[in-house]
């Protein structure tokens, strides 16, 4: 009975201290880790995988283009699809001298550590984040990440649609200013994210999609995907320059079935919820599900109707999962693909696309909508891409089309 006042006497000072600390914290800028660059992992197709002998006692140098800048960074290594632990004997970062070259500024070369060690053993199916390192990087700059493997991965994890050139040589050359005689390949391997520390208003935008988000038709080493255009625009505004963009597009990806990479619902945890600082999600996915239904033959009206409902159900699952983590979800309409030699869409496929887009545009389904269909379609033939925005296959936009898409995104969507 008499212990209550004594308990309150102890509790009240503690609460007062906590309140004072909270007030003090409000007066200080809060630094947040944000994904400044990211890419989805998959098992590379045979034509995109490196032979095991090429990765035995090998140095691999990869160039990534950051969005937000910051005074500190950390790097994520991936063994997402490996079946055995993968040993990175050394991992370095540096500023590259030019796109499309393995040459780095040797004065900027730094070794990364993992739990204080220079090497790291990444378990199968896992990702490993380096220790933070003071390493100022400007916004929209390139970063070279170089690692050495003593043995090749049991199964590679990577991103075939890099639209960026990587370099590899035998031996440990992680600090070499240039990789003499390096082989070149336009893919990324075992590298999934680069985070930077950012201040007030910091956060990251994740873009979940297929080849149109991955950038098929964009310029190799040109960084002109629609996501790159968005990143540049965010960095041009003082109100949004602490926002990073993480491109989680996979060429050939589906909402509902595995194909090139796991289906979109299966990769939500790793590709959407896990990136550092994610606050917004843009979903542009579904054209491959629509096109594949009748690619090799006609489908019944019932099959078309069922597919549309399954696509809408997948969108609702994505929204529910993202909302549970406080992420705002922005839906993007599916762009036209009539005339595509790959899918040979019939009127029924176009009707499916229109039905899906009508649902996306309906208020209350997504938190906001990007009408990419309206941006890139030909007004005279709305089931076709505008010729100036067509890369030539009548399915993927050209760099001009990607610029139009990126320019059409209101930056007000990312207001605090």
C-alpha positions as CSV (number, residue, x, y, z in Angstrom):
1,X,0.0,0.0,0.0
2,X,2.7,2.5,1.0
3,X,5.0,1.5,-1.9
4,X,2.9,3.3,-4.5
5,X,4.1,6.9,-3.8
6,X,7.8,5.7,-3.7
7,X,7.2,4.0,-7.1
8,X,5.7,7.2,-8.5
9,X,8.7,9.2,-7.1
10,X,11.1,7.0,-9.1
11,X,8.9,6.9,-12.3
12,X,8.3,10.6,-12.6
13,X,12.0,11.6,-12.9
14,X,12.5,8.8,-15.5
15,X,9.6,10.1,-17.5
16,X,10.9,13.6,-17.3
17,X,14.3,12.5,-18.5
18,X,12.7,10.6,-21.4
19,X,10.6,13.6,-22.3
20,X,13.6,15.9,-22.2
21,X,15.6,13.6,-24.4
22,X,12.7,13.4,-26.9
23,X,12.5,17.2,-27.0
24,X,16.3,17.5,-27.5
25,X,16.2,14.9,-30.3
26,X,13.5,16.9,-32.1
27,X,15.9,19.8,-32.3
28,X,18.6,17.8,-34.0
29,X,18.6,16.6,-37.6
30,X,18.0,12.9,-37.7
31,X,20.2,10.9,-40.1
32,X,18.6,7.9,-41.8
33,X,20.0,5.1,-44.0
34,X,18.4,5.2,-47.4
35,X,18.9,3.0,-50.4
36,X,20.7,5.2,-52.9
37,X,21.1,2.3,-55.4
38,X,19.6,-1.2,-55.5
39,X,18.8,-4.0,-57.8
40,X,16.8,-7.2,-57.7
41,X,18.5,-10.6,-57.4
42,X,17.7,-13.6,-59.4
43,X,19.4,-16.7,-60.7
44,X,21.0,-15.6,-64.0
45,X,19.9,-17.5,-67.0
46,X,22.6,-19.8,-68.5
47,X,23.5,-17.2,-71.2
48,X,23.9,-14.5,-68.5
49,X,25.8,-16.5,-65.9
50,X,29.6,-16.6,-65.7
51,X,31.3,-20.0,-66.0
52,X,32.4,-21.1,-62.6
53,X,36.1,-21.1,-63.6
54,X,35.8,-17.4,-64.4
55,X,34.9,-16.6,-60.8
56,X,37.5,-18.9,-59.2
57,X,40.3,-16.7,-57.7
58,X,38.6,-13.7,-59.4
59,X,38.3,-10.0,-58.9
60,X,35.0,-8.4,-60.0
61,X,34.6,-4.7,-60.4
62,X,31.1,-3.3,-60.8
63,X,29.9,0.3,-61.4
64,X,26.7,1.6,-59.9
65,X,25.0,4.9,-60.3
66,X,23.8,6.4,-57.0
67,X,20.8,8.6,-56.5
68,X,21.0,10.4,-53.1
69,X,24.4,11.4,-51.8
70,X,25.6,11.4,-48.2
71,X,28.6,11.5,-45.8
72,X,28.6,7.7,-45.0
73,X,27.7,4.6,-46.9
74,X,27.4,0.8,-46.6
75,X,27.2,-1.9,-49.2
76,X,25.0,-5.0,-49.4
77,X,26.5,-8.3,-50.7
78,X,24.0,-11.0,-51.8
79,X,24.1,-14.7,-51.8
80,X,20.3,-14.8,-52.1
81,X,20.2,-17.9,-54.4
82,X,23.4,-19.6,-53.3
83,X,23.2,-23.0,-51.9
84,X,26.4,-22.8,-49.9
85,X,28.2,-20.1,-48.0
86,X,30.1,-17.6,-50.3
87,X,33.5,-16.3,-49.2
88,X,34.4,-12.7,-50.1
89,X,38.1,-12.3,-49.3
90,X,38.1,-8.5,-49.8
91,X,35.6,-5.8,-50.8
92,X,36.7,-2.3,-51.8
93,X,35.0,0.9,-53.0
94,X,36.3,3.7,-55.1
95,X,35.3,6.5,-57.4
96,X,35.4,5.3,-61.0
97,X,37.0,7.7,-63.5
98,X,34.5,7.2,-66.4
99,X,31.5,5.1,-67.3
100,X,32.3,2.1,-69.3
101,X,35.8,1.8,-67.8
102,X,37.4,-0.3,-65.1
103,X,39.7,2.6,-64.1
104,X,39.3,4.0,-60.6
105,X,40.7,7.0,-58.8
106,X,43.3,5.1,-56.6
107,X,43.3,7.9,-54.0
108,X,39.7,7.2,-53.2
109,X,40.1,3.4,-52.8
110,X,38.9,2.1,-49.4
111,X,38.5,-1.4,-48.0
112,X,35.2,-2.3,-46.5
113,X,34.8,-4.3,-43.3
114,X,32.2,-6.7,-42.1
115,X,31.9,-6.9,-38.3
116,X,35.3,-5.4,-38.2
117,X,36.9,-8.0,-40.6
118,X,38.2,-7.5,-44.1
119,X,36.6,-10.8,-45.4
120,X,33.1,-12.2,-44.9
121,X,31.4,-15.6,-45.3
122,X,27.8,-15.0,-46.5
123,X,25.5,-17.9,-45.7
124,X,23.4,-19.4,-48.4
125,X,20.2,-17.5,-49.1
126,X,21.5,-14.5,-47.2
127,X,22.5,-10.9,-47.6
128,X,25.4,-9.2,-45.7
129,X,25.7,-5.5,-45.0
130,X,29.1,-3.9,-44.6
131,X,30.1,-1.8,-41.6
132,X,29.3,1.9,-42.2
133,X,32.3,3.8,-43.6
134,X,32.8,7.6,-43.6
135,X,33.0,8.1,-47.4
136,X,31.2,11.2,-48.8
137,X,29.5,10.6,-52.1
138,X,27.9,13.3,-54.2
139,X,24.3,12.8,-55.4
140,X,24.0,11.2,-58.8
141,X,27.6,10.0,-58.7
142,X,29.1,6.6,-59.7
143,X,30.6,4.2,-57.3
144,X,32.9,1.2,-58.1
145,X,32.5,-1.8,-55.9
146,X,35.2,-4.4,-56.3
147,X,35.4,-7.8,-54.6
148,X,37.6,-10.9,-54.7
149,X,36.3,-14.5,-54.5
150,X,38.6,-17.4,-53.8
151,X,35.9,-19.9,-54.9
152,X,32.9,-19.3,-57.2
153,X,29.4,-19.2,-55.8
154,X,27.6,-22.6,-55.6
155,X,24.8,-20.8,-57.6
156,X,25.1,-17.3,-58.8
157,X,22.9,-14.5,-57.6
158,X,22.8,-11.5,-59.8
159,X,21.0,-9.1,-62.1
160,X,21.4,-9.7,-65.8
161,X,19.7,-6.4,-66.9
162,X,22.3,-4.1,-65.4
163,X,22.6,-1.8,-68.5
164,X,26.1,-1.2,-67.0
165,X,29.4,-2.8,-67.7
166,X,31.2,-5.0,-65.1
167,X,34.8,-6.2,-65.3
168,X,36.6,-9.4,-64.0
169,X,40.1,-10.7,-63.9
170,X,41.8,-13.6,-62.1
171,X,43.8,-12.9,-59.0
172,X,43.3,-10.4,-56.1
173,X,43.3,-7.0,-57.7
174,X,40.7,-5.2,-55.6
175,X,42.8,-2.1,-55.2
176,X,44.2,-2.0,-58.7
177,X,43.7,1.4,-60.4
178,X,42.8,-0.4,-63.6
179,X,42.0,-4.1,-64.2
180,X,44.4,-4.8,-67.1
181,X,43.1,-7.3,-69.6
182,X,39.7,-7.5,-67.8
183,X,36.8,-9.4,-69.4
184,X,33.7,-7.3,-69.7
185,X,30.1,-8.2,-69.2
186,X,26.9,-6.1,-69.0
187,X,25.5,-7.8,-65.8
188,X,25.8,-7.4,-62.1
189,X,26.7,-10.2,-59.7
190,X,26.3,-10.8,-55.9
191,X,25.7,-7.0,-55.3
192,X,22.2,-5.8,-54.2
193,X,22.3,-2.4,-52.6
194,X,24.3,0.7,-51.6
195,X,22.9,2.8,-48.7
196,X,23.9,6.4,-47.8
197,X,23.1,8.4,-44.7
198,X,20.8,11.3,-45.4
199,X,19.2,14.0,-43.2
200,X,15.9,15.7,-42.9
201,X,13.1,14.2,-45.1
202,X,15.2,11.2,-46.0
203,X,13.6,8.1,-47.4
204,X,13.8,5.8,-50.5
205,X,11.4,5.0,-53.4
206,X,11.3,1.4,-54.5
207,X,10.1,0.7,-58.0
208,X,8.7,-2.8,-58.4
209,X,8.4,-3.9,-62.0
210,X,9.5,-5.9,-65.1
211,X,11.7,-5.0,-68.1
212,X,10.1,-1.5,-68.5
213,X,11.3,-0.6,-65.0
214,X,14.5,-2.6,-65.5
215,X,15.2,-0.5,-68.5
216,X,15.1,-2.7,-71.6
217,X,15.8,-0.3,-74.5
218,X,17.8,2.2,-72.3
219,X,21.4,3.1,-73.1
220,X,24.1,0.9,-71.6
221,X,26.1,2.9,-69.1
222,X,23.8,5.9,-69.9
223,X,21.5,5.7,-66.8
224,X,18.4,6.8,-68.8
225,X,15.7,4.5,-67.4
226,X,12.6,6.2,-66.2
227,X,13.8,5.5,-62.6
228,X,17.0,7.4,-63.4
229,X,15.0,10.3,-64.7
230,X,13.0,10.3,-61.4
231,X,16.2,10.2,-59.4
232,X,17.7,13.2,-61.2
233,X,14.5,15.2,-60.7
234,X,14.4,14.3,-57.0
235,X,18.0,15.5,-56.6
236,X,17.3,18.8,-58.3
237,X,14.8,19.9,-55.7
238,X,16.1,20.9,-52.2
239,X,12.8,19.4,-50.7
240,X,13.5,15.9,-52.1
241,X,17.3,15.5,-52.5
242,X,17.5,13.2,-49.4
243,X,15.3,10.7,-51.2
244,X,16.9,7.7,-52.9
245,X,15.6,5.5,-55.7
246,X,16.0,1.7,-55.7
247,X,15.2,0.0,-59.0
248,X,13.7,-3.4,-58.3
249,X,12.7,-4.2,-61.9
250,X,13.4,-7.6,-63.4
251,X,13.2,-8.1,-67.2
252,X,10.5,-10.7,-68.0
253,X,9.1,-10.7,-64.4
254,X,5.5,-11.6,-63.7
255,X,3.1,-10.8,-60.9
256,X,1.8,-14.3,-60.6
257,X,4.2,-16.9,-62.0
258,X,7.9,-17.4,-61.8
259,X,9.8,-16.7,-65.0
260,X,12.8,-14.5,-65.2
261,X,13.2,-14.1,-61.4
262,X,10.7,-15.0,-58.8
263,X,7.1,-13.7,-59.2
264,X,6.5,-10.2,-57.8
265,X,4.5,-11.5,-54.7
266,X,7.3,-13.9,-53.8
267,X,9.9,-11.1,-53.8
268,X,8.1,-8.5,-51.7
269,X,10.1,-9.2,-48.5
270,X,13.5,-8.9,-50.1
271,X,12.9,-6.3,-52.9
272,X,10.2,-4.1,-51.4
273,X,10.1,-4.2,-47.6
274,X,13.9,-4.7,-46.9
275,X,15.6,-1.8,-48.7
276,X,16.8,0.9,-46.3
277,X,14.5,3.8,-45.6
278,X,11.7,2.7,-48.0
279,X,8.7,5.0,-47.7
280,X,7.2,4.8,-51.2
281,X,6.5,2.0,-53.6
282,X,5.8,2.4,-57.3
283,X,4.2,-0.7,-58.9
284,X,4.5,-1.1,-62.7
285,X,3.9,-4.8,-63.3
286,X,1.5,-7.0,-65.2
287,X,2.2,-6.7,-68.9
288,X,4.0,-10.1,-69.0
289,X,1.1,-11.8,-67.2
290,X,-1.4,-10.3,-69.7
291,X,0.7,-11.0,-72.8
292,X,1.7,-14.5,-71.8
293,X,-1.9,-15.7,-71.5
294,X,-2.5,-16.1,-75.3
295,X,1.1,-16.0,-76.5
296,X,1.0,-19.5,-77.9
297,X,-2.7,-19.8,-78.6
298,X,-6.1,-18.5,-78.0
299,X,-7.6,-18.3,-74.4
300,X,-11.2,-18.6,-73.5
301,X,-13.2,-15.5,-72.2
302,X,-13.3,-17.3,-68.9
303,X,-9.5,-17.5,-68.8
304,X,-9.1,-13.9,-69.7
305,X,-11.6,-12.8,-66.9
306,X,-9.9,-15.1,-64.3
307,X,-6.4,-13.6,-65.2
308,X,-7.7,-10.1,-64.7
309,X,-9.1,-10.9,-61.3
310,X,-5.9,-12.6,-60.2
311,X,-3.8,-9.6,-61.3
312,X,-6.1,-7.3,-59.3
313,X,-5.8,-9.6,-56.4
314,X,-2.0,-9.4,-56.6
315,X,-2.2,-5.6,-56.5
316,X,-4.3,-5.7,-53.4
317,X,-1.9,-8.1,-51.7
318,X,1.0,-5.8,-52.5
319,X,-0.9,-2.8,-51.1
320,X,-1.8,-4.6,-48.0
321,X,1.7,-5.9,-47.3
322,X,3.3,-2.5,-48.0
323,X,0.7,-0.6,-45.8
324,X,1.5,-2.9,-42.9
325,X,5.0,-1.5,-43.0
326,X,3.9,2.1,-43.4
327,X,4.8,2.3,-47.1
328,X,2.7,4.5,-49.5
329,X,1.9,2.6,-52.7
330,X,1.6,4.3,-56.1
331,X,0.1,2.3,-58.9
332,X,1.2,2.8,-62.5
333,X,-1.0,1.9,-65.5
334,X,0.2,-0.7,-67.9
335,X,1.6,0.7,-71.1
336,X,0.4,-0.4,-74.6
337,X,1.9,-3.3,-76.4
338,X,-0.2,-3.9,-79.5
339,X,2.1,-4.8,-82.4
340,X,4.6,-6.6,-80.2
341,X,6.2,-9.5,-82.1
342,X,6.8,-11.3,-78.9
343,X,3.2,-11.4,-77.5
344,X,1.1,-10.9,-80.6
345,X,-1.7,-9.4,-78.6
346,X,-5.3,-9.9,-79.8
347,X,-8.3,-7.6,-79.0
348,X,-9.0,-9.8,-75.9
349,X,-5.6,-9.0,-74.5
350,X,-6.1,-5.3,-75.1
351,X,-9.5,-5.5,-73.3
352,X,-7.7,-7.1,-70.4
353,X,-5.2,-4.3,-70.2
354,X,-7.9,-1.7,-70.3
355,X,-9.8,-3.4,-67.5
356,X,-6.7,-3.6,-65.3
357,X,-5.9,0.1,-66.0
358,X,-9.4,1.1,-65.2
359,X,-9.1,-0.6,-61.8
360,X,-5.7,1.1,-61.2
361,X,-7.2,4.5,-62.0
362,X,-10.2,4.0,-59.7
363,X,-9.7,6.0,-56.5
364,X,-9.2,4.0,-53.3
365,X,-7.2,1.1,-54.7
366,X,-3.8,2.7,-54.6
367,X,-2.6,5.7,-52.6
368,X,-1.8,7.5,-55.9
369,X,-1.7,6.7,-59.6
370,X,0.9,7.3,-62.3
371,X,-0.9,7.1,-65.7
372,X,2.1,5.9,-67.7
373,X,-0.3,4.5,-70.3
374,X,-1.5,8.0,-71.1
375,X,2.0,9.4,-71.2
376,X,3.4,7.0,-73.8
377,X,0.5,5.9,-75.9
378,X,-0.2,7.2,-79.4
379,X,-3.3,9.4,-79.3
380,X,-4.2,8.3,-82.8
381,X,-3.8,4.6,-81.9
382,X,-4.1,4.4,-78.1
383,X,-3.4,0.6,-78.1
384,X,0.1,1.4,-79.5
385,X,3.1,3.2,-78.1
386,X,3.8,6.6,-79.7
387,X,6.4,5.9,-82.4
388,X,8.8,8.5,-80.9
389,X,8.6,6.6,-77.6
390,X,8.9,3.1,-79.0
391,X,12.3,1.4,-78.8
392,X,11.3,-0.5,-81.9
393,X,9.7,-3.7,-80.5
394,X,6.3,-2.1,-79.8
395,X,6.5,-3.2,-76.2
396,X,9.4,-1.3,-74.5
397,X,9.8,2.5,-74.5
398,X,12.8,4.2,-76.0
399,X,15.1,6.5,-73.9
400,X,12.8,9.3,-75.0
401,X,9.8,7.4,-73.8
402,X,11.5,6.7,-70.4
403,X,12.3,10.4,-70.1
404,X,8.6,11.2,-70.7
405,X,7.6,8.7,-68.0
406,X,10.1,10.0,-65.5
407,X,9.2,13.6,-66.2
408,X,5.5,12.9,-65.7
409,X,5.9,11.8,-62.0
410,X,4.7,14.6,-59.7
411,X,7.4,15.2,-57.0
412,X,4.6,16.2,-54.7
413,X,3.9,12.5,-54.2
414,X,7.1,12.4,-52.1
415,X,6.3,15.3,-49.9
416,X,7.0,14.7,-46.2
